[in-house]
Amino acid sequence: MKEVDEFGLSRRDRQTIASIFNKHRGVEHVLIFGSRAKGVFHAGSDIDLAITGSDISHEVVRRIKNDFNESSLPYNVDVINFSTLDNADLKEHILRVGKPVYSPS
């Protein structure tokens, strides 16, 4: 059985996530939220990610989503731009339960 972190992600999963975000300049932080951040995920749970940074346009988010769709990750990955999020309840949830999963090195 492969080792997983507190979010249910293997080292390879984390490397895939980092390699995707490393390709996109301007991404400063990525928070994981939802069931994986709360520790109530199951094997097939999606990965919810909120990104922050400078110059994160709709096009950048689209490219990041496309990269995840084409990746080897066995999960659906939802990516949102925290800065442009209008849903106050979702923003509050992300601030409350979100945990850092990536920042550029």
VMD Tcl script that builds the backbone (N, CA, C; Angstrom):
set m [mol new atoms 315]
animate dup $m
set s [atomselect $m all]
$s set {name element resname resid chain x y z} {
  {N N MET 1 A 0.851 -1.190 0.000}
  {CA C MET 1 A 0.000 0.000 0.000}
  {C C MET 1 A 0.891 1.247 0.000}
  {N N LYS 2 A 0.552 2.213 -0.865}
  {CA C LYS 2 A 1.405 3.401 -0.947}
  {C C LYS 2 A 1.113 4.361 0.196}
  {N N GLU 3 A 2.175 5.028 0.619}
  {CA C GLU 3 A 2.042 6.011 1.687}
  {C C GLU 3 A 1.356 7.260 1.160}
  {N N VAL 4 A 0.473 7.800 1.983}
  {CA C VAL 4 A -0.221 9.031 1.608}
  {C C VAL 4 A -0.091 10.045 2.740}
  {N N ASP 5 A -0.264 11.316 2.384}
  {CA C ASP 5 A -0.183 12.381 3.383}
  {C C ASP 5 A -1.551 12.612 4.023}
  {N N GLU 6 A -1.644 13.663 4.808}
  {CA C GLU 6 A -2.892 13.966 5.519}
  {C C GLU 6 A -4.066 14.251 4.587}
  {N N PHE 7 A -3.774 14.530 3.314}
  {CA C PHE 7 A -4.817 14.819 2.335}
  {C C PHE 7 A -5.155 13.600 1.477}
  {N N GLY 8 A -4.527 12.467 1.783}
  {CA C GLY 8 A -4.751 11.260 1.000}
  {C C GLY 8 A -3.998 11.253 -0.316}
  {N N LEU 9 A -2.954 12.059 -0.412}
  {CA C LEU 9 A -2.179 12.175 -1.646}
  {C C LEU 9 A -0.813 11.521 -1.476}
  {N N SER 10 A -0.399 10.793 -2.488}
  {CA C SER 10 A 0.914 10.157 -2.460}
  {C C SER 10 A 1.993 11.187 -2.783}
  {N N ARG 11 A 3.236 10.797 -2.580}
  {CA C ARG 11 A 4.354 11.681 -2.931}
  {C C ARG 11 A 4.296 12.016 -4.422}
  {N N ARG 12 A 3.974 11.016 -5.238}
  {CA C ARG 12 A 3.883 11.249 -6.685}
  {C C ARG 12 A 2.755 12.238 -7.004}
  {N N ASP 13 A 1.612 12.096 -6.331}
  {CA C ASP 13 A 0.510 13.050 -6.528}
  {C C ASP 13 A 0.973 14.471 -6.211}
  {N N ARG 14 A 1.673 14.643 -5.088}
  {CA C ARG 14 A 2.151 15.967 -4.685}
  {C C ARG 14 A 3.160 16.512 -5.689}
  {N N GLN 15 A 4.009 15.635 -6.230}
  {CA C GLN 15 A 4.979 16.065 -7.236}
  {C C GLN 15 A 4.272 16.513 -8.509}
  {N N THR 16 A 3.217 15.804 -8.889}
  {CA C THR 16 A 2.443 16.185 -10.071}
  {C C THR 16 A 1.806 17.549 -9.865}
  {N N ILE 17 A 1.206 17.755 -8.702}
  {CA C ILE 17 A 0.583 19.045 -8.390}
  {C C ILE 17 A 1.627 20.161 -8.460}
  {N N ALA 18 A 2.775 19.952 -7.829}
  {CA C ALA 18 A 3.832 20.975 -7.832}
  {C C ALA 18 A 4.329 21.251 -9.245}
  {N N SER 19 A 4.510 20.204 -10.047}
  {CA C SER 19 A 5.035 20.415 -11.405}
  {C C SER 19 A 4.057 21.213 -12.258}
  {N N ILE 20 A 2.768 21.006 -12.051}
  {CA C ILE 20 A 1.772 21.779 -12.806}
  {C C ILE 20 A 1.829 23.245 -12.395}
  {N N PHE 21 A 1.846 23.523 -11.107}
  {CA C PHE 21 A 1.873 24.919 -10.670}
  {C C PHE 21 A 3.202 25.594 -10.973}
  {N N ASN 22 A 4.293 24.837 -10.990}
  {CA C ASN 22 A 5.597 25.415 -11.331}
  {C C ASN 22 A 5.630 25.955 -12.755}
  {N N LYS 23 A 4.772 25.439 -13.625}
  {CA C LYS 23 A 4.723 25.884 -15.021}
  {C C LYS 23 A 4.036 27.236 -15.186}
  {N N HIS 24 A 3.338 27.678 -14.176}
  {CA C HIS 24 A 2.505 28.876 -14.306}
  {C C HIS 24 A 3.017 29.976 -13.384}
  {N N ARG 25 A 3.688 30.954 -13.991}
  {CA C ARG 25 A 4.201 32.091 -13.220}
  {C C ARG 25 A 3.039 32.864 -12.598}
  {N N GLY 26 A 3.307 33.444 -11.469}
  {CA C GLY 26 A 2.285 34.250 -10.812}
  {C C GLY 26 A 1.539 33.509 -9.726}
  {N N VAL 27 A 1.555 32.173 -9.747}
  {CA C VAL 27 A 0.899 31.413 -8.681}
  {C C VAL 27 A 1.781 31.518 -7.443}
  {N N GLU 28 A 1.236 32.107 -6.390}
  {CA C GLU 28 A 2.016 32.325 -5.172}
  {C C GLU 28 A 1.706 31.308 -4.091}
  {N N HIS 29 A 0.452 30.947 -3.967}
  {CA C HIS 29 A 0.049 29.972 -2.947}
  {C C HIS 29 A -1.120 29.165 -3.479}
  {N N VAL 30 A -1.188 27.916 -3.021}
  {CA C VAL 30 A -2.321 27.061 -3.347}
  {C C VAL 30 A -2.794 26.436 -2.043}
  {N N LEU 31 A -4.083 26.587 -1.786}
  {CA C LEU 31 A -4.700 25.982 -0.606}
  {C C LEU 31 A -5.583 24.832 -1.051}
  {N N ILE 32 A -5.493 23.725 -0.335}
  {CA C ILE 32 A -6.420 22.622 -0.551}
  {C C ILE 32 A -7.558 22.832 0.442}
  {N N PHE 33 A -8.785 22.620 0.002}
  {CA C PHE 33 A -9.933 22.800 0.887}
  {C C PHE 33 A -10.926 21.681 0.627}
  {N N GLY 34 A -12.059 21.735 1.289}
  {CA C GLY 34 A -13.058 20.687 1.103}
  {C C GLY 34 A -12.731 19.448 1.928}
  {N N SER 35 A -13.227 18.302 1.471}
  {CA C SER 35 A -13.119 17.070 2.256}
  {C C SER 35 A -11.677 16.663 2.528}
  {N N ARG 36 A -10.789 16.893 1.573}
  {CA C ARG 36 A -9.386 16.493 1.789}
  {C C ARG 36 A -8.731 17.345 2.878}
  {N N ALA 37 A -9.044 18.620 2.936}
  {CA C ALA 37 A -8.477 19.484 3.979}
  {C C ALA 37 A -9.078 19.168 5.340}
  {N N LYS 38 A -10.345 18.760 5.348}
  {CA C LYS 38 A -11.022 18.460 6.609}
  {C C LYS 38 A -10.739 17.047 7.103}
  {N N GLY 39 A -10.105 16.219 6.264}
  {CA C GLY 39 A -9.784 14.854 6.665}
  {C C GLY 39 A -10.954 13.896 6.590}
  {N N VAL 40 A -11.974 14.241 5.805}
  {CA C VAL 40 A -13.152 13.372 5.678}
  {C C VAL 40 A -13.311 12.858 4.245}
  {N N PHE 41 A -12.211 12.749 3.533}
  {CA C PHE 41 A -12.220 12.302 2.140}
  {C C PHE 41 A -12.308 10.781 2.073}
  {N N HIS 42 A -12.641 10.291 0.891}
  {CA C HIS 42 A -12.573 8.854 0.617}
  {C C HIS 42 A -11.672 8.666 -0.592}
  {N N ALA 43 A -11.435 7.439 -0.974}
  {CA C ALA 43 A -10.442 7.134 -2.013}
  {C C ALA 43 A -10.658 7.918 -3.305}
  {N N GLY 44 A -11.894 8.146 -3.709}
  {CA C GLY 44 A -12.153 8.826 -4.971}
  {C C GLY 44 A -12.493 10.295 -4.856}
  {N N SER 45 A -12.311 10.875 -3.686}
  {CA C SER 45 A -12.666 12.291 -3.497}
  {C C SER 45 A -11.887 13.189 -4.444}
  {N N ASP 46 A -12.571 14.218 -4.931}
  {CA C ASP 46 A -11.878 15.177 -5.790}
  {C C ASP 46 A -10.927 16.021 -4.951}
  {N N ILE 47 A -10.098 16.781 -5.638}
  {CA C ILE 47 A -9.147 17.674 -4.985}
  {C C ILE 47 A -9.601 19.099 -5.283}
  {N N ASP 48 A -9.915 19.847 -4.234}
  {CA C ASP 48 A -10.351 21.237 -4.375}
  {C C ASP 48 A -9.181 22.150 -4.042}
  {N N LEU 49 A -8.799 22.992 -5.007}
  {CA C LEU 49 A -7.650 23.871 -4.836}
  {C C LEU 49 A -8.032 25.322 -5.105}
  {N N ALA 50 A -7.593 26.211 -4.223}
  {CA C ALA 50 A -7.773 27.653 -4.406}
  {C C ALA 50 A -6.394 28.262 -4.593}
  {N N ILE 51 A -6.233 29.029 -5.671}
  {CA C ILE 51 A -4.930 29.629 -5.958}
  {C C ILE 51 A -4.971 31.129 -5.704}
  {N N THR 52 A -3.828 31.646 -5.283}
  {CA C THR 52 A -3.668 33.090 -5.119}
  {C C THR 52 A -2.383 33.497 -5.818}
  {N N GLY 53 A -2.311 34.754 -6.168}
  {CA C GLY 53 A -1.101 35.258 -6.792}
  {C C GLY 53 A -1.391 36.438 -7.689}
  {N N SER 54 A -0.318 36.971 -8.230}
  {CA C SER 54 A -0.449 38.096 -9.144}
  {C C SER 54 A -0.651 37.576 -10.559}
  {N N ASP 55 A -1.383 38.305 -11.347}
  {CA C ASP 55 A -1.606 37.939 -12.755}
  {C C ASP 55 A -2.243 36.570 -12.947}
  {N N ILE 56 A -3.185 36.210 -12.089}
  {CA C ILE 56 A -3.896 34.948 -12.277}
  {C C ILE 56 A -5.177 35.273 -13.046}
  {N N SER 57 A -5.080 35.193 -14.343}
  {CA C SER 57 A -6.222 35.496 -15.209}
  {C C SER 57 A -7.094 34.256 -15.383}
  {N N HIS 58 A -8.261 34.467 -15.964}
  {CA C HIS 58 A -9.154 33.352 -16.287}
  {C C HIS 58 A -8.436 32.361 -17.201}
  {N N GLU 59 A -7.633 32.877 -18.119}
  {CA C GLU 59 A -6.886 32.018 -19.050}
  {C C GLU 59 A -5.864 31.154 -18.312}
  {N N VAL 60 A -5.184 31.707 -17.332}
  {CA C VAL 60 A -4.215 30.930 -16.547}
  {C C VAL 60 A -4.932 29.808 -15.801}
  {N N VAL 61 A -6.063 30.124 -15.184}
  {CA C VAL 61 A -6.836 29.102 -14.471}
  {C C VAL 61 A -7.282 28.014 -15.445}
  {N N ARG 62 A -7.711 28.406 -16.639}
  {CA C ARG 62 A -8.135 27.427 -17.644}
  {C C ARG 62 A -6.980 26.506 -18.022}
  {N N ARG 63 A -5.789 27.075 -18.207}
  {CA C ARG 63 A -4.618 26.260 -18.561}
  {C C ARG 63 A -4.238 25.310 -17.428}
  {N N ILE 64 A -4.323 25.784 -16.199}
  {CA C ILE 64 A -4.020 24.927 -15.047}
  {C C ILE 64 A -5.017 23.772 -14.993}
  {N N LYS 65 A -6.301 24.075 -15.164}
  {CA C LYS 65 A -7.316 23.015 -15.166}
  {C C LYS 65 A -7.038 22.005 -16.271}
  {N N ASN 66 A -6.677 22.492 -17.441}
  {CA C ASN 66 A -6.363 21.613 -18.562}
  {C C ASN 66 A -5.164 20.722 -18.230}
  {N N ASP 67 A -4.144 21.298 -17.610}
  {CA C ASP 67 A -2.976 20.506 -17.212}
  {C C ASP 67 A -3.372 19.387 -16.251}
  {N N PHE 68 A -4.245 19.688 -15.307}
  {CA C PHE 68 A -4.705 18.641 -14.387}
  {C C PHE 68 A -5.509 17.574 -15.129}
  {N N ASN 69 A -6.360 17.991 -16.066}
  {CA C ASN 69 A -7.144 17.019 -16.833}
  {C C ASN 69 A -6.259 16.074 -17.629}
  {N N GLU 70 A -5.121 16.572 -18.091}
  {CA C GLU 70 A -4.204 15.758 -18.888}
  {C C GLU 70 A -3.159 15.039 -18.037}
  {N N SER 71 A -3.167 15.258 -16.736}
  {CA C SER 71 A -2.157 14.662 -15.858}
  {C C SER 71 A -2.509 13.209 -15.525}
  {N N SER 72 A -1.587 12.578 -14.826}
  {CA C SER 72 A -1.776 11.187 -14.408}
  {C C SER 72 A -2.529 11.070 -13.088}
  {N N LEU 73 A -2.935 12.193 -12.507}
  {CA C LEU 73 A -3.659 12.126 -11.232}
  {C C LEU 73 A -4.969 11.364 -11.407}
  {N N PRO 74 A -5.243 10.421 -10.513}
  {CA C PRO 74 A -6.475 9.633 -10.627}
  {C C PRO 74 A -7.685 10.290 -9.960}
  {N N TYR 75 A -7.667 11.610 -9.857}
  {CA C TYR 75 A -8.743 12.349 -9.192}
  {C C TYR 75 A -9.194 13.504 -10.076}
  {N N ASN 76 A -10.450 13.907 -9.905}
  {CA C ASN 76 A -10.891 15.168 -10.500}
  {C C ASN 76 A -10.292 16.286 -9.651}
  {N N VAL 77 A -9.823 17.328 -10.313}
  {CA C VAL 77 A -9.225 18.459 -9.603}
  {C C VAL 77 A -10.002 19.714 -9.967}
  {N N ASP 78 A -10.542 20.383 -8.955}
  {CA C ASP 78 A -11.245 21.650 -9.140}
  {C C ASP 78 A -10.308 22.772 -8.707}
  {N N VAL 79 A -10.103 23.741 -9.593}
  {CA C VAL 79 A -9.199 24.857 -9.320}
  {C C VAL 79 A -9.988 26.154 -9.410}
  {N N ILE 80 A -9.875 26.983 -8.379}
  {CA C ILE 80 A -10.531 28.289 -8.405}
  {C C ILE 80 A -9.509 29.372 -8.066}
  {N N ASN 81 A -9.755 30.555 -8.595}
  {CA C ASN 81 A -8.935 31.725 -8.285}
  {C C ASN 81 A -9.560 32.404 -7.070}
  {N N PHE 82 A -8.893 32.321 -5.943}
  {CA C PHE 82 A -9.432 32.878 -4.711}
  {C C PHE 82 A -9.701 34.370 -4.836}
  {N N SER 83 A -8.841 35.074 -5.544}
  {CA C SER 83 A -8.950 36.536 -5.654}
  {C C SER 83 A -10.214 36.993 -6.359}
  {N N THR 84 A -10.717 36.197 -7.283}
  {CA C THR 84 A -11.903 36.600 -8.044}
  {C C THR 84 A -13.166 35.880 -7.580}
  {N N LEU 85 A -13.073 35.137 -6.504}
  {CA C LEU 85 A -14.213 34.380 -5.993}
  {C C LEU 85 A -15.245 35.327 -5.391}
  {N N ASP 86 A -16.484 35.233 -5.860}
  {CA C ASP 86 A -17.561 36.094 -5.372}
  {C C ASP 86 A -18.347 35.481 -4.214}
  {N N ASN 87 A -18.319 34.170 -4.090}
  {CA C ASN 87 A -19.110 33.470 -3.085}
  {C C ASN 87 A -18.480 33.659 -1.699}
  {N N ALA 88 A -19.092 34.509 -0.883}
  {CA C ALA 88 A -18.538 34.839 0.437}
  {C C ALA 88 A -18.475 33.619 1.345}
  {N N ASP 89 A -19.482 32.741 1.273}
  {CA C ASP 89 A -19.480 31.542 2.112}
  {C C ASP 89 A -18.330 30.614 1.742}
  {N N LEU 90 A -18.092 30.457 0.445}
  {CA C LEU 90 A -16.994 29.599 0.000}
  {C C LEU 90 A -15.648 30.206 0.389}
  {N N LYS 91 A -15.520 31.520 0.252}
  {CA C LYS 91 A -14.276 32.191 0.666}
  {C C LYS 91 A -14.015 31.958 2.149}
  {N N GLU 92 A -15.047 32.101 2.957}
  {CA C GLU 92 A -14.911 31.898 4.402}
  {C C GLU 92 A -14.508 30.453 4.691}
  {N N HIS 93 A -15.120 29.495 3.983}
  {CA C HIS 93 A -14.787 28.079 4.157}
  {C C HIS 93 A -13.307 27.835 3.838}
  {N N ILE 94 A -12.842 28.399 2.728}
  {CA C ILE 94 A -11.446 28.215 2.319}
  {C C ILE 94 A -10.503 28.813 3.362}
  {N N LEU 95 A -10.827 29.997 3.861}
  {CA C LEU 95 A -9.985 30.630 4.880}
  {C C LEU 95 A -9.991 29.838 6.186}
  {N N ARG 96 A -11.122 29.201 6.479}
  {CA C ARG 96 A -11.255 28.454 7.733}
  {C C ARG 96 A -10.577 27.092 7.667}
  {N N VAL 97 A -10.800 26.331 6.589}
  {CA C VAL 97 A -10.292 24.954 6.545}
  {C C VAL 97 A -9.146 24.743 5.563}
  {N N GLY 98 A -8.891 25.730 4.701}
  {CA C GLY 98 A -7.845 25.562 3.693}
  {C C GLY 98 A -6.466 25.387 4.312}
  {N N LYS 99 A -5.690 24.511 3.675}
  {CA C LYS 99 A -4.329 24.245 4.144}
  {C C LYS 99 A -3.377 24.365 2.971}
  {N N PRO 100 A -2.191 24.917 3.203}
  {CA C PRO 100 A -1.231 25.081 2.108}
  {C C PRO 100 A -0.837 23.732 1.511}
  {N N VAL 101 A -0.855 23.679 0.188}
  {CA C VAL 101 A -0.444 22.458 -0.495}
  {C C VAL 101 A 0.660 22.747 -1.514}
  {N N TYR 102 A 0.864 24.034 -1.830}
  {CA C TYR 102 A 1.926 24.413 -2.763}
  {C C TYR 102 A 2.268 25.887 -2.591}
  {N N SER 103 A 3.545 26.183 -2.673}
  {CA C SER 103 A 4.038 27.547 -2.881}
  {C C SER 103 A 5.347 27.397 -3.646}
  {N N PRO 104 A 5.636 28.328 -4.553}
  {CA C PRO 104 A 6.839 28.175 -5.378}
  {C C PRO 104 A 8.102 28.157 -4.524}
  {N N SER 105 A 9.066 27.382 -4.994}
  {CA C SER 105 A 10.319 27.294 -4.224}
  {C C SER 105 A 11.318 28.330 -4.667}
}
mol reanalyze $m
mol bondsrecalc $m
mol representation Tube
mol addrep $m
